[in-house]
């Protein structure tokens, strides 16, 4: 955090600069490879992240957003992860280990669909591609991205892989108390556009079914996948004790007095950096229950 704060305050980097995490290599190696391939490669990578700012598949954070979230009450943030996929080949197609004169062919972006979780500026965990999808749908309004069901079977008929384009998504977060129990409610509404609509209809009609009898169960299946994606991301965040859903911020903002009482009763909190409780005798208690 001190390095990023210095770069921002000294105006060396624009507040709107996107941050990414390099997996399996250092940032220096990534930039070195980018410049060796093409002077504009780094710019292309930046453009890819910027272009996908509103997609459900990539979690983007600017420098200013990351620092703001890291210094908020929740002290948590997340950024996308990229990986260099290295493959060495010689001029004759054999490995360099064979002794021939070779060159290195690499692909910069192996995946941008996973996210790194940060607590107090430190890496504490990772969201896989499904959890990243769920987190994005629950925390951002999106208008891009693909979501798919693999090997969907309805009434004994295997429809194979069903893909939908995320036309739009909206979310609403509400924090409240129910009989003294703090509840964190996430409402997610997603509008999907079928990619293979005609194929689905023909396949269903060939089995003597009406169109409406296939659409409803498909929608239900996508609902279940979205719900599973969101809850999985939420449970992962709880597991590594990072508040990327900004639960603390929401309760402090709308129920400040009661939130302070909860914090006091919970005692000393778990430290995600040290990995232990300030008070070893204190047992961890979940602050909220997730309802979808």
N, C-alpha and C positions, 0 to 999 in steps of 0.2 A: 504493500500500500504506500509506503513513503516514496518509493520510486515513481509510482504513477502520479501521486500527488505533486511531486516536484515537476514532472513533465507537463502536467496540466497547468499548475500555477505559473510556471515560467514561460508558458505559451510555446513550448517546443512541439506539442502535439495538440491538434484541434480537439475540443470537447466531444465532437461528433465522430471521432475515430472509433472504428469497431475493434473490439478485442477478440482474439481467438486463443485457444489453448493448443499447444502441440503435444501430441501423444506419441511416445516412443522415440522422440528425438528432441533436441533443444530448439529454441526459437532461432538461434544463430544458424543451426544447420538448415532449417527451413528456408531462411532468407538467403543463405549462401547458395542453396540449390536453385532457388527462384531466380536469382540474378545470373547464375551460370547458364540457365536454359534460355532465358530471354529477358531483356531489361524490363519488359512490361509484364512479366509473369506475376510479380507481386501486386501490380495494379489490377491484373485480371482476378487474382484471388480476392482482393478487396471488393471488386465489383460483384463477384459471386455472392459474397456475404451481404453486401448492400442490397442486391437484387432480391435476396431471399428474406429481407427484413420482415415481411408480413406472411411468410410461409409457416405452416404448422410443423414443418420438419426441422427447422433450424431455430435455435434460441439465440437471438442476437442481443448484444449489449454494447453500448458506446462507452467510452472512457468515463464520461460524466455520469451515466446511468450506473455503471459498476461501482464507482466511488460513492455515489449517493446512497445506493442500496447497502454498501458495506458499512457506511457510517450511520445507517438508520437504526431504529430500535431493534429490528430483526437481525442486523449485522450479517446478512446473507445475500448472495448473488449467484449467478450462473452464466457461463459463456460457452459457445460451441467449441467442439474439439475437432482438430484435423490431424491426419496421420500421413507421413510420407511412406509410400509403398515402393520400396527399392527393389529393383531386379537387375542384376548385372548380366550382361551378355557380351560375348566377343563378336568380332566382325564376321566370323564364320558360323555364328549361331551357338557356339559352345560356351561354357562358363569361362570366366577369366582364370579360374583355377586350373584350366587345361593348359595354360601357358601362352595362349594366343594374345595378340594385341586386341584389347577390348575397350568398349565404352560402357557407360552406365546409363540405363534408361529408367526413369522414375516417373511416378505420377504423384503430383503434389497432394491433391485432395483425395484421400481414400474414403473419407466419410465426414460429413458435417452434421450428421443426424444424431450424434450423441452430445451430451452436455456435461460439463464439469461443475460440481457444486462447491461453492466457496463459503466458508464461515470465518468471519473476521479477517478476510483477505487470504485465507489459507485453503488449499485444496483438501476437502474432507470426504468427497465421494463423487459418484458419477451416475448420470441417468442414461439408460440405454435408449435405443431409438423409439421404442414404444412409450417409455416413460417421458421422453422428451416431447413426443406428440401430445400426451396427456397434459403435461405441464403447460405447454404453449396454448392449448385450447382452454385451459382453466384460467390463464392469466393474461391472455392477449386477444385482441380482436383481429382475426386473420381472414385473408381472402385468397389464399393460395395453398397448394399442397395436395398430395394424393394420399388416400387412405384405402386400405384393401382388406378383404376377407379371403383367407386361403382355404380352399377345399370346403366351401359352404355346402352343406347337405340339408335339404328341406323335404320332409316326408319321403325319405328314401331316395330322392333324386339329387345327385351330386352336380352342383352348378359350377364346380371348379373355383377359380379365383375371380372374385368380383371386385372391381376397382371403382372408386368414386373420386371425383374432384371436389375439394372443399371450396364451394362457391362463396361462402361467408360463414363467420362464426362470431357469436357474442357470448359474453360471460358476465355474471353478476355475483359479487361476493357479499355475504351478509353475516355479521357476527351478532349474536344475541344470547340471552340466557333463558333456559327452559327449566323451571323449578330449581334454580340455582346452579344448573349445569351449563357451562359455557359451550355454545354450539357455533361451529364455523361452517357455513353453508355455501356451497359453490353451485351455481346454476349455469349450465353450459347449453347453448343452443347452436346447432350446426346445420347449415343448409348444404346438402350434397347433390351433386349432379352425376348421374350414372354415366360411366364411360362405355359400358357394353350393354346398354339398355335393349337394343334390338335382339342381341344374341340371347339375353335372358328371357325375353318374351317368347321368342321362337322355341326355345328349349322347353319352356313351360307349356306352351300350347301343344307341342308335340306329345306331351304326356297327358293331354286332355284337361288341363287346368285353365281357369280364368286368370286374366292378368292381375286383378286385385289380390288374388290369393297368393301371389308370389311377392308382390311389392311389400306388403305389410311385414312378413317374416324377415325380409332382407333389411328393412329399416330397423326392426327390433335387434337384429344381429349387429348392425353398426352401432346402435345405442349401447349395447352391452360391451362392445370393444372400446368405445370412447370412455364409458364409465370405468372399465378395467384399467385403461391407460392412465386416467386421472388418479384413481385410488392407488395404483402402483407407484406413481410418482410421489404422491403424498406420503405413503408409507416409507418409501426410500428416504425422503427428506427427514422424516421422524427418526428413522434408524440411525442416520449419521448426525442427527440433532442440528440441522440447519433449517432456518425458517424462511425458505425461498418463497413460500406462499404468503408471507407477511402477516401471519396470524397475530403476532404480538402487536404489530403496528395497527392492525384493524381494531383489536380490542382496546388498545390504549387510546386510540382516536375517538371511538364511539362509546366506550365504557371505562373511562380513565380511572375513576374511583374504585370500581369493582376489580379492575385489572390489577391495580396496585395492591389490593387486598389479597388477590390470588398469588401474586409474586411473593408477598410477605409470608403467606402460609406455606408456599412451596419450599421456602428456605433457600439455601444456596443452590444455584443451578449447575447443571453439567457443563464442563468446559470442553468444547469440541477440539480445541487445540492441544491441551494437555492430555485429553482422553480419559479424564477421571473427574470425580466430584471434588469440589473444594472441601466438602465435609463427607468423608467416606461412609458415614453412618446414614446419610440422607439417601433415601430411595427415590429414583426417578419417577415422576408422575407426569402423565400426558396432560397438556393444557387444554386440549380441545378434542372433540369428536368430529369426524368428517361425515357430513350428510350429502348425498347426491340425489 
